[in-house]
Amino acid sequence: MAPKDVPPRWDRKMQQRLARGEAAALGELYDRFASLVHGLAHRVLGDERAADGITRDVFAHVWEHPDSYDPRQGPLRSWVAGLTHRLAVQRLRANETAALARGGGGSAEELERRVRRASVAARADYIVTSMPRPLRAALEQAYFQRRDYRQTAADLGVTEDEARRRLRLGLQLLSTAHNTESPGAPPPGYGGAA
């Protein structure tokens, strides 16, 4: 296994290609991460047009500042997701602050509660889509199909102990969505998103 400080080869190569200004690299990056970016932005903002704007902003930032990603800080996927999260929260705050200034939208405390809720929801989405397939499958069985661990084990063809382990680990990962230092902080593992 590679040492922890060595980034995945694809991430390093992509960063180098972007730094050289290869338009094809941006297209490849877009193909790989556009749905992640748009989904996170939409989850935070709750608005299709705003999510489209954030998606454009994220890929424009990546194109204009490819050196702002440091492969040693973590995976490119996490960095792109962290950038998306940060820009979406900034946009949400700006939109809500403008609504407050116009006399609508509630108080500053309500604004922070909405930002926190949107942020936690986006983190949870990212965590679920990023977790290994066996954990995600167990959580989907338990949550969407309303299966207990015995039924989940039978459905997935694993032992009951393994089903319990997968559910416990999946829920532990998901619970980290609520563990934030500040409402705008990126999810765990969002290295290099500053």
LUMSE-706545 format. One record per atom (N, C-alpha, C, O, CB): residue in one letter; x, y, z. Coordinates in pm, whole numbers, padded with zeros to 5 digits, always signed. Atoms other than C-alpha are relative to their C-alpha. Glycine has a CB too. Example, Ala and Ser with C-alpha at 12.3 -4.5 7.8 and 13.67 -1.06 7.14 Angstrom:
2
A+00089-00119+00000A+01230-00450+00780A+00090+00120+00000A+00194+00118+00066A-00099+00003+00125S-00082-00119-00006S+01367-00106+00714S-00077+00109+00073S-00026+00220+00090S+00041+00046-00142
This chain:
194
M+00084-00118+00000M+00000+00000+00000M+00088+00124+00000M+00195+00125+00062M-00096+00000+00122A-00077-00124+00011A+00123+00352-00079A-00005+00076+00132A-00104+00068+00205A-00053+00088-00115P+00003-00082-00121P+00222+00585+00206P-00114+00100-00006P-00160+00138-00113P+00134+00073+00020K+00116-00091-00008K-00052+00819+00326K+00024+00133-00070K-00070+00194-00120K-00035+00024+00145D-00025-00132+00057D+00124+01131+00196D+00017-00002-00151D+00041+00103-00212D+00122+00059+00063V-00010+00008+00145V+00138+01005-00163V-00141+00001-00058V-00219-00092-00035V+00079-00129-00044P+00135-00008+00056P-00172+01119-00353P-00020-00100-00113P+00077-00146-00173P-00029+00142-00051P+00027+00092+00111P-00344+00893-00604P+00056+00057-00131P+00056+00179-00153P-00152-00026-00013R-00064-00040+00126R-00178+00902-00944R-00092+00086-00087R-00048+00186-00143R+00043-00125-00078W+00092-00076+00086W-00488+01025-01129W-00011+00144+00048W-00012+00237-00033W-00139-00065-00002D+00012-00134-00057D-00520+01323-00894D+00122+00085-00034D+00109+00200-00076D-00019-00008+00152R-00124-00073+00030R-00154+01423-00940R+00007+00036-00148R+00039+00150-00184R+00123-00085+00038K-00006-00024+00145K-00171+01386-01318K-00102+00106-00042K-00071+00192-00124K-00026-00132-00078M+00104-00096+00034M-00496+01581-01339M+00044+00141+00041M+00028+00235-00036M-00133-00036+00068Q-00047-00131-00046Q-00352+01866-01133Q+00109+00053-00092Q+00109+00172-00125Q+00051-00009+00145Q-00107-00042+00091Q-00045+01876-01359Q-00056+00041-00136Q-00013+00142-00192Q+00102-00114-00017R+00060-00033+00130R-00255+01874-01676R-00076+00132+00007R-00068+00213-00086R-00095-00113-00044L+00072-00127-00016L-00475+02154-01545L+00098+00116+00010L+00075+00223-00047L-00091-00004+00125A-00101-00106-00014A-00166+02356-01448A+00062+00034-00135A+00102+00148-00157A+00109-00044+00099R-00052-00025+00135R-00044+02318-01809R-00105+00063-00091R-00074+00102-00203R+00049-00131-00062G+00105-00063+00079G-00378+02456-01930G-00064-00092-00103G-00113-00044-00205G+00055+00119-00070E+00061+00095+00093E-00505+02139-02101E-00152+00004+00014E-00208-00037+00116E+00053-00143+00027A+00146-00009-00001A-00869+02202-02189A-00064-00138+00012A-00168-00154+00075A-00051+00069-00128A+00054+00137-00009A-00923+01826-02227A-00002-00048+00144A-00090-00125+00183A+00083-00096-00086A-00003+00039-00141A-00826+01784-01861A-00121+00057+00073A-00182-00010+00156A+00131+00047+00067L+00117-00060-00063L-01098+02027-01756L-00126-00077-00039L-00214-00100+00044L-00013+00149-00040G+00115+00078+00045G-01349+01833-01965G-00009-00134+00071G-00118-00177+00109G+00007-00023-00150E-00003+00129-00070E-01242+01505-01807E-00040+00017+00147E-00115-00063+00202E+00140-00063-00010L+00034-00028-00139L-01263+01657-01460L-00150+00028+00013L-00215-00020+00105L+00082+00119+00053Y+00142-00032+00000Y-01608+01796-01540Y-00084-00128-00013Y-00180-00147+00061Y-00034+00099-00114D+00074+00125+00019D-01729+01457-01666D-00001-00084+00127D-00101-00149+00159D+00061-00080-00114R-00012+00083-00119R-01609+01291-01349R-00073+00059+00120R-00133-00015+00199R+00145-00020+00033F+00048-00059-00124F-01726+01544-01089F-00120+00094-00012F-00168+00143+00090F+00109+00074+00062A+00109-00097+00015A-02006+01761-01236A-00124-00040+00080A-00188+00045+00142A-00037+00015-00147S+00121+00040-00073S-02286+01554-01084S+00020+00014+00151S-00074+00050+00222S-00039-00146-00035L-00031-00020-00143L-02116+01560-00742L-00013+00148+00035L-00078+00184+00134L+00142-00052+00034V+00000-00144-00025V-02067+01938-00762V-00143+00054-00003V-00186+00124+00089V+00087+00073-00104H+00136-00050+00013H-02419+02009-00882H-00089-00052+00113H-00168+00023+00170H-00059-00040-00136G+00082+00059-00106G-02576+01771-00630G+00025+00065+00136G-00069+00095+00209G+00028-00148+00010L-00030-00066-00127L-02392+01924-00334L-00051+00144+00002L-00110+00188+00101L+00152-00001+00026A+00047-00140+00006A-02468+02279-00448A-00151+00006+00011A-00205+00092+00081A+00047+00067-00130H+00147+00001-00005H-02835+02195-00500H-00049-00034+00140H-00147+00022+00188H-00057-00101-00101R+00041+00039-00136R-02855+02031-00159R+00013+00118+00097R-00072+00137+00184R+00086-00119+00050V-00019-00115-00088V-02717+02344+00010V-00098+00111-00035V-00160+00170+00054V+00144+00051-00010L+00076-00117+00042L-02906+02601-00197L-00148-00028-00028L-00230+00064-00019L+00062+00058-00122G+00139+00033+00029G-03228+02416-00286G-00053+00068-00124G-00173+00090-00136G-00085+00036+00116D+00039-00074+00120D-03233+02591-00623D+00084-00047-00118D+00207-00042-00115D+00017+00155+00023E-00067+00054+00118E-03150+02444-00963E+00089+00103-00068E+00204+00073-00102E-00103-00052-00098R-00079-00106+00066R-03033+02772-01117R+00123+00037+00082R+00232+00054+00028R-00086+00125-00024A-00112-00034-00086A-02816+02857-00820A+00104-00112-00001A+00225-00085+00000A-00048+00027+00144A-00092+00114+00006A-02665+02505-00828A+00076+00001-00133A+00195-00031-00136A-00076-00133+00017D-00068-00012+00130D-02589+02554-01199D+00109+00107+00008D+00219+00087-00043D-00101+00035-00112G-00098-00108-00015G-02412+02880-01112G+00120-00043+00082G+00234-00013+00046G-00065+00120+00064I-00110+00048-00083I-02206+02719-00838I+00084-00100-00078I+00207-00099-00068I-00054-00065+00131T-00074+00097+00081T-02113+02436-01075T+00094+00074-00096T+00210+00037-00110T-00098-00092-00078R-00086-00080+00089R-01985+02692-01326R+00114+00064+00078R+00228+00063+00034R-00083+00109-00072D-00101-00067-00081D-01802+02880-01050D+00111-00095+00045D+00229-00060+00043D-00065+00065+00121V-00099+00098-00047V-01631+02567-00918V+00096-00036-00113V+00218-00034-00094V-00070-00127+00054F-00089+00042+00108F-01501+02455-01256F+00079+00118-00057F+00190+00099-00107F-00081-00067-00112A-00076-00119+00040A-01401+02812-01346A+00116+00021+00096A+00228+00051+00054A-00092+00125-00004H-00106-00015-00099H-01204+02832-01021H+00111-00103-00024H+00229-00070-00021H-00057-00014+00143V-00098+00105+00024V-01035+02499-01091V+00084+00033-00123V+00206+00015-00122V-00071-00137-00019W-00071-00034+00123W-00944+02615-01443W+00094+00118+00020W+00208+00117-00028W-00100+00032-00112E-00080-00120-00019E-00817+02956-01332E+00107-00013+00108E+00208+00057+00105E-00091+00115+00034H-00093+00015-00112H-00638+02837-01017H+00032-00148+00026H+00007-00198+00135H-00060+00063+00128P-00027+00143-00020P-00524+02475-01070P+00103-00025+00110P+00104-00133+00170P+00048-00062-00130D-00101+00016-00104D-00236+02531-00828D-00057+00012+00141D+00013-00014+00238D+00109+00101-00020S+00060-00010-00133S-00480+02592-00541S-00032-00139+00057S-00060-00153+00176S-00127+00086-00005Y+00015+00138-00048Y-00523+02213-00521Y+00138-00056+00027Y+00225-00054-00060Y-00078-00090-00103D-00125+00065-00037D-00241+02041-00337D-00028-00149+00018D-00096-00187+00114D+00062+00063+00131P+00028+00143-00009P-00247+01665-00401P+00041-00064+00133P-00014-00167+00171P+00069-00072-00112R-00044+00056-00129R-00068+01606-00070R-00104+00020+00109R-00100-00047+00213R+00132+00063+00043Q+00101-00031-00101Q-00368+01750+00119Q-00119-00095-00002Q-00198-00097+00092Q-00049+00140-00018G+00112+00094+00008G-00613+01482+00004G-00044-00020-00144G+00012+00041-00235G-00118+00050+00084P+00048+00031+00136P-00804+01347-00295P-00061+00122-00069P-00118+00210-00005P-00104-00112+00006L+00056-00107+00081L-00907+01578-00575L-00151+00007+00017L-00208+00115+00022L+00036-00019-00147R+00145+00005-00020R-01268+01464-00529R-00040+00076+00127R-00137+00152+00126R-00049-00147+00009S+00029-00067-00126S-01263+01586-00169S+00024+00150-00010S-00053+00229+00044S+00084-00059+00114W-00029-00141+00016W-01104+01915-00264W-00110+00069-00081W-00155+00178-00045W+00136+00019-00068V+00107-00057+00084V-01363+01978-00538V-00129+00009+00081V-00201+00109+00072V-00021-00086-00128A+00121-00002-00083A-01643+01885-00297A+00009+00110+00107A-00089+00179+00133A-00023-00138+00067G-00018-00105-00101G-01500+02116-00029G-00014+00139-00060G-00075+00227+00000G+00136-00014+00066L+00014-00127+00070L-01472+02401-00277L-00147+00028-00031L-00195+00139-00012L+00084+00000-00130T+00142-00013+00030T-01831+02340-00386T-00077+00039+00125T-00159+00131+00123T-00056-00131-00057H+00070-00025-00126H-01952+02334-00027H+00024+00144+00046H-00070+00213+00084H+00047-00099+00108R-00035-00135-00045R-01768+02657+00060R-00070+00106-00085R-00127+00201-00032R+00152+00020-00006L+00063-00098+00088L-01897+02845-00246L-00153+00000+00016L-00216+00106+00012L+00037-00029-00146A+00145+00008-00016A-02254+02719-00197A-00045+00064+00131A-00145+00134+00135A-00046-00147-00005V+00035-00062-00128V-02259+02821+00169V+00016+00151-00008V-00066+00225+00046V+00088-00058+00114Q-00017-00145+00019Q-02120+03163+00075Q-00118+00059-00076Q-00169+00165-00039Q+00132+00030-00075R+00114-00049+00079R-02395+03203-00185R-00126+00000+00084R-00204+00095+00079R-00020-00087-00127L+00118+00008-00086L-02662+03089+00062L+00002+00115+00101L-00100+00181+00121L-00007-00136+00073R-00010-00111-00097R-02538+03338+00322R-00027+00134-00068R-00098+00218-00013R+00139+00001+00066A+00020-00128+00072A-02527+03619+00064A-00147+00018-00035A-00202+00127-00018A+00087+00005-00129N+00143-00008+00035N-02881+03538-00056N-00085+00029+00122N-00175+00114+00117N-00046-00131-00066E+00079-00018-00121E-03018+03516+00295E+00026+00136+00064E-00066+00199+00117E+00030-00112+00101T-00032-00132-00054T-02836+03831+00408T-00071+00108-00080T-00122+00205-00023T+00152+00024-00001A+00071-00096+00085A-02982+04019+00111A-00149+00000+00034A-00212+00106+00037A+00021-00033-00149A+00141+00009-00038A-03329+03892+00208A-00023+00068+00134A-00125+00134+00153A-00045-00147+00005L+00012-00068-00131L-03271+04012+00566L+00004+00152-00018L-00073+00224+00045L+00114-00045+00094A-00013-00144+00023A-03165+04353+00439A-00126+00059-00062A-00160+00175-00038A+00120+00029-00091R+00124-00047+00062R-03485+04378+00234R-00118-00008+00098R-00229+00035+00068R-00032-00082-00126G+00106+00006-00100G-03682+04308+00550G-00073-00134+00002G-00171-00148+00075G-00098+00109-00024G+00064+00132+00001G-03776+03947+00475G+00101-00105+00042G+00218-00074+00063G-00057-00034-00140G-00091+00111-00025G-03629+03610+00555G+00031-00031+00145G+00105-00125+00170G+00123+00026-00068G-00022+00033-00140G-03629+03620+00936G+00122+00068+00058G+00173+00165+00002G+00013-00147+00016S-00110-00062-00074S-03351+03699+01182S+00135-00058-00043S+00142-00153-00120S-00020-00020+00151A-00135+00050+00027A-02975+03652+01164A+00017-00139+00059A+00087-00223+00001A+00107+00097+00058E-00008+00133-00061E-03012+03354+01399E-00068-00105-00089E-00018-00216-00105E-00064+00001+00140E+00071+00091+00092E-03265+03196+01162E+00086-00027-00123E+00090-00140-00173E-00137+00059-00042L-00091+00017+00113L-03021+03254+00877L+00106-00104+00034L+00131-00194-00046L+00066+00135-00037E-00104+00095-00039E-02748+03066+01064E-00056-00141+00016E+00011-00238-00018E+00067+00045+00130R+00062+00133-00012R-02988+02780+01145R-00022-00061-00138R+00003-00180-00158R-00135+00011+00076R+00021+00052+00136R-03079+02749+00775R+00130-00041-00065R+00137-00144-00131R-00070+00105-00086V-00131+00033+00056V-02714+02755+00673V+00052-00129+00061V+00104-00216-00010V+00102+00115+00023R-00044+00123-00067R-02632+02489+00934R-00075-00122-00050R-00015-00225-00077R-00018+00012+00152R+00079+00114+00049R-02920+02265+00821R+00042-00039-00140R+00060-00157-00169R-00150+00035+00002A-00040+00028+00137A-02822+02296+00457A+00139-00062-00005A+00166-00152-00084A-00004+00128-00085S-00136+00050-00005S-02460+02233+00542S+00005-00145+00047S+00075-00227-00012S+00085+00088+00091V+00005+00137-00052V-02534+01920+00746V-00060-00093-00105V-00011-00205-00123V-00081-00007+00132A+00062+00083+00103A-02761+01787+00471A+00097-00028-00114A+00104-00140-00164A-00126+00067-00053A-00099+00019+00107A-02491+01841+00209A+00110-00095+00045A+00154-00180-00032A+00060+00135-00044R-00102+00091-00053R-02233+01669+00432R-00052-00143+00000R+00019-00235-00040R+00042+00042+00142A+00057+00134-00006A-02465+01374+00484A-00008-00062-00140A+00026-00178-00159A-00140+00004+00064D+00004+00051+00138D-02523+01339+00109D+00138-00042-00048D+00154-00149-00106D-00057+00106-00094Y-00136+00030+00044Y-02150+01351+00043Y+00051-00126+00069Y+00111-00212+00004Y+00094+00118+00028I-00047+00116-00074I-02073+01097+00315I-00064-00127-00053I+00005-00227-00075I-00031+00015+00150V+00069+00120+00049V-02337+00852+00190V+00051-00038-00139V+00078-00155-00165V-00152+00022-00003T-00044+00034+00135T-02230+00877-00174T+00147-00039-00005T+00189-00105-00100T-00025+00117-00094S-00143+00032-00001S-01862+00845-00077S+00032-00129+00074S+00141-00184+00059S+00077+00113+00061M-00033+00120-00078M-01890+00548+00156M+00006-00123-00091M-00055-00126-00197M-00105-00021+00112P-00010+00123+00080P-01800+00201+00028P-00138-00061-00026P-00228-00054+00057P+00090-00102+00071R+00128+00056+00043R-02079+00025-00158R-00063-00095+00101R-00184-00087+00122R+00019-00072-00130P+00064+00090-00098P-02130-00252+00105P-00067+00075+00115P-00175+00036+00160P+00103-00095+00056L+00062-00078-00109L-02195+00008+00378L-00124+00072-00049L-00227+00073+00018L+00101+00101+00058R+00114-00074+00057R-02422+00214+00154R-00117-00095-00024R-00231-00060+00004R+00041+00071-00132A+00107+00097+00027A-02618-00097+00051A-00071-00039+00130A-00193-00052+00133A+00057-00125-00070A+00061+00038-00129A-02673-00193+00416A-00088+00113+00052A-00199+00089+00099A+00109-00036+00104L+00081-00114-00046L-02792+00158+00506L-00126+00016-00084L-00234+00045-00030L+00083+00129-00004E+00118-00012+00087E-03024+00168+00205E-00104-00105+00035E-00223-00077+00035E+00040-00012-00148Q+00093+00106-00040Q-03177-00164+00308Q-00073+00039+00130Q-00195+00027+00141Q+00075-00135+00019A+00058-00032-00131A-03230-00047+00665A-00089+00124-00007A-00196+00126+00053A+00111+00023+00102Y+00074-00126-00001Y-03349+00304+00586Y-00115+00001-00100Y-00230+00026-00063Y+00093+00115-00030F+00103-00011+00103F-03537+00290+00257F-00093-00120-00004F-00213-00107-00028F+00065+00018-00136Q+00081+00121+00004Q-03656-00069+00274Q-00056-00037+00137Q-00137-00129+00151Q+00082-00116-00055R+00043+00024-00139R-03711-00056+00652R+00026-00144+00044R-00060-00210+00104R-00149+00033+00014R-00040+00136-00036R-03525-00383+00701R+00081+00003+00128R+00160+00096+00149R+00081-00066-00115D-00085+00009-00118D-03376-00489+01033D+00131-00070-00041D+00147-00107-00157D-00072-00078+00116Y-00130+00054+00036Y-03023-00631+01050Y-00010-00144-00049Y+00071-00186-00133Y+00094+00007+00119R+00016+00139+00047R-03144-00991+01004R-00047-00003-00145R+00006-00078-00227R-00101-00076+00090Q+00049-00008+00137Q-03340-00903+00690Q+00106+00056-00094Q+00122+00011-00207Q-00126+00085-00006T-00108-00058+00080T-03052-00689+00566T+00105-00105-00030T+00153-00115-00143T+00064+00120+00073A-00098+00107+00021A-02813-00981+00614A-00048-00097-00107A+00028-00135-00196A+00027-00075+00133A+00054+00093+00099A-03041-01212+00418A-00003+00062-00140A+00034-00003-00238A-00142-00044+00040D+00007-00068+00130D-03095-00956+00139D+00137+00017-00064D+00152+00006-00185D-00065+00136+00016L-00134-00024+00053L-02722-00888+00106L+00085-00126-00008L+00195-00123-00064L+00070+00103+00086G-00076+00125+00004G-02612-01249+00149G+00123+00001+00089G+00227-00054+00054G+00041-00028-00141V-00111-00004-00096V-02392-01180+00451V-00051-00050+00134V-00171-00069+00153V+00058+00145+00014T+00041+00045-00133T-02391-01297+00811T-00069+00114+00074T-00055+00231+00037T+00123-00052+00080E+00066-00102-00081E-02600-01115+01070E+00103+00090+00068E+00084+00211+00078E-00091-00065+00104D-00106-00081-00060D-02281-01003+01244D+00057+00100-00099D+00083+00215-00064D+00112-00090+00054E-00053-00090+00102E-02151-00857+00918E-00101+00110-00033E-00062+00225-00053E+00034-00080-00128A+00103-00102+00026A-02482-00679+00855A-00001+00103+00113A-00009+00223+00087A-00140-00066-00014R-00005-00092-00115R-02470-00530+01206R+00124+00088-00007R+00116+00208+00018R-00001-00079+00134R-00125-00077+00010R-02107-00424+01154R-00012+00108-00108R+00027+00222-00086R+00119-00093-00032R+00015-00097+00108R-02190-00256+00822R-00096+00112+00038R-00070+00229+00009R-00050-00069-00126L+00096-00103-00042L-02491-00076+00965L+00061+00093+00104L+00045+00214+00097L-00127-00066+00055R-00061-00081-00106R-02300+00039+01272R+00105+00095-00059R+00106+00214-00027R+00066-00091+00107L-00104-00083+00059L-02004+00165+01067L-00061+00107-00091L-00017+00222-00089L+00099-00087-00078G+00067-00098+00087G-02231+00333+00810G-00064+00111+00080G-00054+00228+00043G-00104-00068-00085L+00064-00101-00085L-02426+00509+01084L+00104+00087+00072L+00082+00207+00091L-00091-00069+00104Q-00106-00080-00062Q-02104+00616+01258Q+00054+00102-00099Q+00075+00218-00064Q+00114-00092+00051L-00047-00094+00102L-01979+00770+00934L-00103+00110-00023L-00069+00228-00031L+00029-00074-00132L+00106-00097+00025L-02313+00938+00875L-00016+00098+00115L-00050+00215+00094L-00131-00072-00025S+00015-00089-00116S-02321+01078+01227S+00104+00112-00001S+00083+00214+00066S+00013-00080+00130T-00100-00106+00006T-02008+01280+01148T-00050+00122-00076T+00011+00228-00069T+00128-00052-00064A+00057-00115+00072A-02224+01504+00927A-00041+00109+00097A-00043+00226+00060A-00121-00044-00085H+00045-00098-00100H-02343+01676+01247H+00115+00058+00080H+00097+00156+00152H-00100-00062+00094N-00115-00044-00078N-01995+01718+01395N+00075+00107-00077N+00166+00077-00153N+00093-00117+00032T-00066-00110+00069T-01893+02060+01270T+00050+00101+00100T-00013+00125+00203T-00095+00067-00101E-00054-00107-00084E-01676+02327+01423E-00079+00128-00024E-00112+00200+00070E+00151+00022-00029S+00076-00120+00036S-01861+02602+01234S-00092-00036-00114S-00066-00134-00185S+00094+00118-00039P+00096+00035+00104P-02157+02606+00994P+00058-00005-00138P+00005-00077-00223P-00113+00095+00002G-00057+00001+00133G-01936+02673+00693G+00115-00097-00016G+00175-00104-00124G+00045+00137-00035A-00113+00091+00008A-01675+02409+00774A-00031-00115-00095A-00143-00167-00094A+00035-00055+00139P+00023+00111+00091P-01632+02143+00507P-00008-00131+00074P+00039-00140+00188P+00108-00006-00105P+00011+00129-00063P-01709+01781+00583P+00136-00060+00029P+00236-00015-00026P-00080-00093-00085P-00126+00066-00027P-01441+01553+00725P+00059-00054-00130P-00013-00102-00217P-00019-00114+00102G-00066+00051+00118G-01186+01457+00465G+00001+00096-00117G+00045+00058-00226G-00066-00125-00041Y+00000-00098+00109Y-01230+01773+00257Y+00133+00073+00000Y+00135+00195+00013Y-00118+00101+00013G-00133-00060-00004G-00856+01835+00247G+00023+00102-00108G-00025+00086-00220G+00103-00105-00009G-00045-00099+00097G-00715+02139+00074G-00108+00092-00054G-00089+00149-00161G+00064-00068-00112A+00110-00079+00053A-01043+02327+00034A+00003+00146+00043A-00092+00220+00019A-00129-00060+00041A-00005-00137-00052A-00928+02650+00191A+00001+00106-00105A+00005+00224-00074A+00119+00017+00085
